[in-house]
Amino acid sequence: MSGVSRRGFLRASATTAAGVGLIGAAGTTTRPGHAHAAPSGYLVGAGKGDLTGAIAGQGMMGYSDMDQVANGLLQRTWARAFIIADAATGKRVLFITADLACVFTSHHSLLLAELAKRYGDTYNLHNVNINATHNHNSCGGTSWDYAYVLAAKGHRHNSLVAEMAGLLDAVEQAHSSLAPGTVELGHSELHNASANRSQPAFILNPAADQRHFPQRIDPQVTALRLRQGGSVIGEITWFATHGTSLTDANFLISSDNKGYAAYLAEQRAPGVISAHAQTNAGDMTPNLWLRKMHPGGPTANNRTNRIIIGQRQDRASQRALGSASTMSRSGVDSSARYVNLADVAISGDFTPSGRPARTSPAMMGAAAAATSQEDNTRSQLGFLNEGFRNEFAMALGAGATPTPEPWIIDNQAPKAILFPLGTLPPRPWIEQTLPLQLIRIGDLVLAAVPAEATIVAGLRIRRVVADALGVPLHNVLLQGYSNGYSQYVTTPEEYVSQQYEGGETMFGRWTLCAYQQEFHGMARAMARGARLSTGPRPADNSGMQPDLLGAQPADTPIPGKRFGDVVSAPAGRARGGDTVRVVFCGAFPTNRIRRGRNTKGYFAVEKRTATGWTTAFNDDHESTELHWARPAGNDSASLTTIVWRIPRGTAGTYRIRYYGDAKAPSGALREFTGTTGPITVG
């Protein structure tokens, strides 16, 4: 082993792979968000913002598939913001759950900068958490990292602007609604909304870890309820399952199972803002059948699965909230720091072998390029499979514990390195300086990581934090997908198997150990009322962003039609349960991103009333969807198809109205509308 040079090992690898301020006490000024409060208890607020970006003609985020280009809208994506403040001390937390595949450094840095402009030091690195539901059907290209924008053929500034606007809308609403209230905590379990897609890795963990999850899933459901004056204003529910019910065969922007669960709750109780957040979902799939390259379960239809898995989470949330009660401990605290995860020296106290170790610059493995085969229908590198390792390194003993030579540790053995993302020019292709965060809200503690942790990796971080803070393990959650993104975190034992998750554990076999060490230090500091240094911030990489897509041509109507004309009309009569389709002569939907309170969206189903036509179902309703396409042989015309699946029990006279924006050769936009004839339903 010692006779093999570092350079020889690298060559074999390549060949095998082919602001500290906590805010002042509320009630001392009349600024918005500083409502007067009793000397004890909480101030709470909640808000919601539309962050739907480009719905057509641009790549989607989640599956890293260049062929998955959006061609319409199933349901909108939302940011849901919650503020919880200690009325006695003024300390607060801003918690935002967004219907996004990932939160990137772009989102986090821009949000913190804009919050500082608007609110001073009220919201800062320490007390702001923005996390993603990890739906694999949001808009792509919104990162500043090359690795995460290539599938969208470059940076998509228009979608990033829309997402930032939605986040800030949610914060503004939550901030302005802040008032005295209460916070309640509840728990339940859910056993039929997730399956372990990485069982060959899971079974390599010690028996004690495996016994903690007898079904090889994390069934824990945790929920917070926010009340003002006895009225519920917000709910946050945590449960671990991937946002991959809608597979890579879906081409409509949507929010997947967690977004649907939130939608159900908000439809049931208008005025309540309900978020379904992730935890350690790294190896948890909603595709319960665990079939390779043919995802399914509980049915063969991915749209139906989104609904069923969403319904199951909604019901589990109701059970958890039904058990919720006032927490035994009050108060709010938070702490965050930036860590260069590419270069962490790890004490033997945090490694399974008891020997010191290090992380290394980000390296993507061949197993990662093989995709998660339980959630994908195809792979762009079909010759690769999960479990693909550097067998040369394995022959040298890289699978043993401890790993025999430090230089093998440095080179991420036994990963078969495919793309050295952390060392590619002109700068690393993923952000390697990332924020770690601890949040305490009464009895509940969140350990927030900028990654996807497997359930056992999450368990080990939770144990470290629970021990340091002296709190029960079930009240400590791993808040994944937070404040940045660096792909996966497996245990060192799971890593050896080099399933998809191990291949995506960017900083090497000891990544989890680095997290454990960092969170141990942060939690120990929090326990004594202190914080560790914040560390160096990541660089601003907003400049020099690639764009390989190019501009769309000026719009032209299809021959013989004008913009807004009906090309294919629906029948004049229908019944509840029927599906109505109408095709309009349209324009490229991404000419203008129609989001937020100041637009009418892309379409509406209107009902005739005594005073005129009024919107009955908008473009976010579960009964409606939009599809966009170019007619064959025409790259400047658009056909816009609107589908309305009429809910049972619907009666009356309706019409479908389409809103579009046509681009002239000069680049100027002209708004137009199109409307069907009346449709009698009954």
NORHUFEN-V94609 format. One record per backbone hydrogen bond with DSSP energy under -1.0 kcal/mol. NH is the residue of the N-H (numbers start at 1). CO is the residue of the C=O. E is the energy in kcal/mol with one decimal. If there is no record, write none. Layout:
# NORHUFEN-V94609
((NH,CO,E) (NH,CO,E))
This chain:
# NORHUFEN-V94609
((4,1,-1.7) (9,5,-2.2) (10,6,-2.4) (11,7,-2.4) (12,8,-2.2) (13,9,-2.3) (14,10,-2.4) (15,11,-2.1) (16,12,-2.7) (17,13,-2.1) (18,14,-1.8) (34,31,-1.8) (42,181,-1.3) (43,85,-2.3) (44,179,-3.0) (45,83,-1.8) (47,81,-2.5) (49,79,-2.6) (51,77,-1.9) (57,70,-2.4) (60,68,-2.2) (61,138,-2.4) (68,65,-1.7) (69,67,-1.6) (70,58,-2.5) (71,251,-3.1) (72,55,-1.7) (73,626,-1.5) (74,253,-2.8) (75,253,-1.3) (79,49,-3.0) (80,97,-2.6) (81,47,-2.8) (82,95,-2.4) (83,45,-2.4) (84,93,-2.1) (85,43,-2.9) (86,91,-3.4) (87,41,-2.3) (90,86,-3.0) (93,84,-2.1) (94,127,-3.2) (95,82,-3.0) (96,129,-3.1) (97,80,-2.5) (98,131,-2.9) (99,78,-2.5) (100,98,-2.4) (108,104,-2.2) (109,105,-3.0) (110,106,-2.0) (111,107,-2.5) (112,108,-2.4) (113,109,-2.1) (114,110,-2.3) (115,111,-2.8) (116,112,-2.0) (117,113,-1.6) (118,114,-2.0) (119,115,-3.3) (120,116,-1.4) (122,119,-1.6) (128,124,-1.3) (129,94,-3.0) (131,96,-3.0) (132,481,-1.7) (133,98,-2.4) (134,100,-2.2) (136,243,-2.3) (140,59,-2.3) (147,429,-2.3) (148,145,-1.3) (149,146,-1.2) (150,146,-1.3) (153,150,-2.1) (154,149,-2.7) (155,546,-3.2) (156,141,-3.2) (160,156,-1.9) (161,157,-2.7) (162,158,-1.8) (163,159,-2.6) (164,160,-2.6) (165,161,-2.3) (166,162,-2.2) (167,163,-2.3) (168,164,-2.4) (169,165,-2.2) (170,166,-2.1) (171,167,-2.1) (172,168,-2.7) (173,169,-2.1) (174,170,-2.3) (175,171,-3.2) (176,172,-2.4) (177,173,-1.2) (178,175,-1.0) (179,44,-1.9) (181,42,-2.6) (182,227,-1.6) (184,225,-2.2) (185,325,-2.5) (186,223,-2.5) (188,221,-2.3) (190,219,-2.0) (195,285,-1.7) (197,283,-2.2) (202,198,-2.3) (203,199,-2.2) (204,201,-1.8) (205,202,-1.8) (210,206,-2.0) (211,207,-2.5) (213,210,-1.2) (216,213,-2.3) (221,188,-2.8) (222,238,-1.7) (223,186,-2.6) (224,236,-2.6) (225,184,-2.2) (226,234,-3.0) (227,182,-2.3) (228,231,-2.8) (231,228,-2.2) (233,226,-2.7) (234,226,-1.5) (235,273,-2.4) (236,224,-2.2) (237,275,-2.4) (238,222,-3.2) (239,277,-1.7) (242,284,-1.6) (250,247,-2.0) (253,72,-2.5) (254,137,-2.3) (259,255,-1.7) (260,256,-2.2) (261,257,-2.2) (262,258,-2.3) (263,259,-2.3) (264,260,-2.5) (265,261,-1.9) (266,262,-2.3) (267,263,-2.2) (268,264,-2.1) (269,265,-1.7) (272,269,-2.1) (273,233,-2.1) (275,235,-2.8) (277,237,-2.7) (281,279,-1.6) (282,453,-2.7) (284,281,-1.5) (285,195,-2.8) (288,286,-1.6) (289,296,-2.3) (290,287,-1.6) (293,373,-3.8) (294,291,-1.0) (297,299,-3.3) (305,301,-2.3) (306,302,-1.9) (307,303,-1.6) (308,304,-2.7) (309,305,-2.9) (310,306,-1.7) (311,307,-2.8) (312,308,-2.4) (313,309,-1.8) (314,310,-2.3) (315,311,-2.6) (316,312,-2.2) (317,313,-2.4) (318,314,-2.2) (319,315,-2.0) (320,316,-2.5) (321,317,-3.0) (322,318,-2.1) (323,319,-1.1) (325,185,-1.8) (333,440,-2.3) (335,438,-2.3) (337,436,-2.2) (338,534,-4.0) (339,434,-2.6) (341,339,-1.4) (341,432,-2.2) (343,340,-1.9) (346,357,-3.3) (350,347,-2.0) (357,346,-1.8) (359,344,-1.5) (360,507,-1.3) (363,506,-2.1) (364,419,-3.0) (365,503,-2.6) (366,416,-2.5) (369,365,-1.4) (371,368,-1.8) (373,371,-1.0) (375,372,-1.7) (376,372,-1.2) (384,381,-2.2) (387,498,-2.6) (388,385,-1.3) (390,414,-2.9) (391,389,-1.2) (394,390,-1.9) (395,391,-2.2) (396,392,-1.0) (397,394,-1.7) (398,393,-2.1) (400,397,-1.5) (408,405,-1.1) (409,405,-1.4) (410,406,-2.3) (412,409,-2.0) (413,408,-1.7) (415,412,-2.4) (417,415,-1.0) (418,364,-3.2) (419,364,-1.7) (421,419,-2.1) (422,362,-3.5) (423,420,-2.1) (429,421,-2.9) (434,339,-2.4) (436,337,-2.7) (437,448,-1.8) (438,335,-3.2) (439,446,-2.2) (440,333,-3.0) (441,444,-2.8) (442,331,-2.9) (444,441,-2.2) (445,475,-2.7) (446,439,-3.0) (447,477,-2.8) (448,437,-2.9) (449,479,-2.0) (451,449,-1.2) (452,487,-3.1) (454,489,-2.1) (458,454,-2.9) (459,455,-2.1) (460,456,-2.1) (461,457,-1.8) (462,458,-2.7) (463,459,-2.5) (464,460,-1.9) (465,461,-2.2) (466,462,-3.1) (467,463,-2.6) (468,464,-2.0) (469,465,-2.4) (470,466,-1.5) (471,466,-1.6) (475,472,-1.6) (476,473,-2.0) (477,445,-2.8) (479,447,-2.0) (480,478,-1.1) (481,451,-2.2) (482,449,-2.4) (483,130,-3.0) (486,450,-1.1) (488,504,-1.8) (489,452,-2.3) (495,491,-2.3) (497,494,-1.1) (498,495,-1.3) (503,499,-2.5) (504,500,-1.4) (505,502,-1.2) (506,504,-1.5) (508,505,-1.4) (511,508,-1.8) (514,510,-1.8) (515,511,-2.0) (516,512,-2.8) (517,513,-2.3) (518,514,-2.5) (519,515,-2.9) (520,516,-2.2) (521,517,-2.0) (522,518,-2.3) (523,519,-2.8) (524,520,-2.4) (525,521,-2.0) (526,522,-2.4) (527,523,-2.4) (528,524,-1.0) (529,526,-1.9) (530,525,-3.1) (548,153,-2.5) (555,663,-2.0) (556,636,-1.9) (561,558,-2.1) (564,585,-3.4) (565,562,-2.4) (567,583,-3.3) (568,583,-1.7) (574,680,-2.5) (577,646,-2.7) (578,575,-2.3) (580,644,-3.1) (582,642,-1.9) (583,568,-2.1) (584,640,-3.0) (585,565,-2.9) (586,638,-2.3) (591,588,-1.9) (595,593,-1.3) (599,596,-1.1) (604,657,-2.2) (605,617,-3.2) (606,655,-2.9) (607,614,-3.2) (608,653,-2.9) (609,612,-2.3) (612,609,-1.2) (614,607,-2.2) (616,605,-3.1) (617,605,-2.0) (621,618,-1.4) (624,621,-1.8) (625,643,-1.7) (626,73,-2.4) (627,641,-2.8) (628,71,-3.2) (629,639,-1.7) (634,631,-2.1) (639,629,-3.0) (640,584,-2.1) (641,627,-3.1) (642,582,-2.6) (643,625,-2.6) (644,580,-2.9) (645,623,-3.2) (646,578,-2.3) (650,647,-1.7) (652,681,-2.6) (654,679,-2.8) (655,606,-2.0) (657,604,-3.0) (658,674,-3.3) (659,602,-2.7) (660,672,-2.6) (662,670,-2.6) (664,668,-2.9) (667,664,-2.2) (670,662,-2.4) (672,660,-2.4) (674,658,-2.1) (676,656,-2.1) (679,654,-3.3) (680,572,-3.1) (681,652,-3.3) (682,574,-1.8))
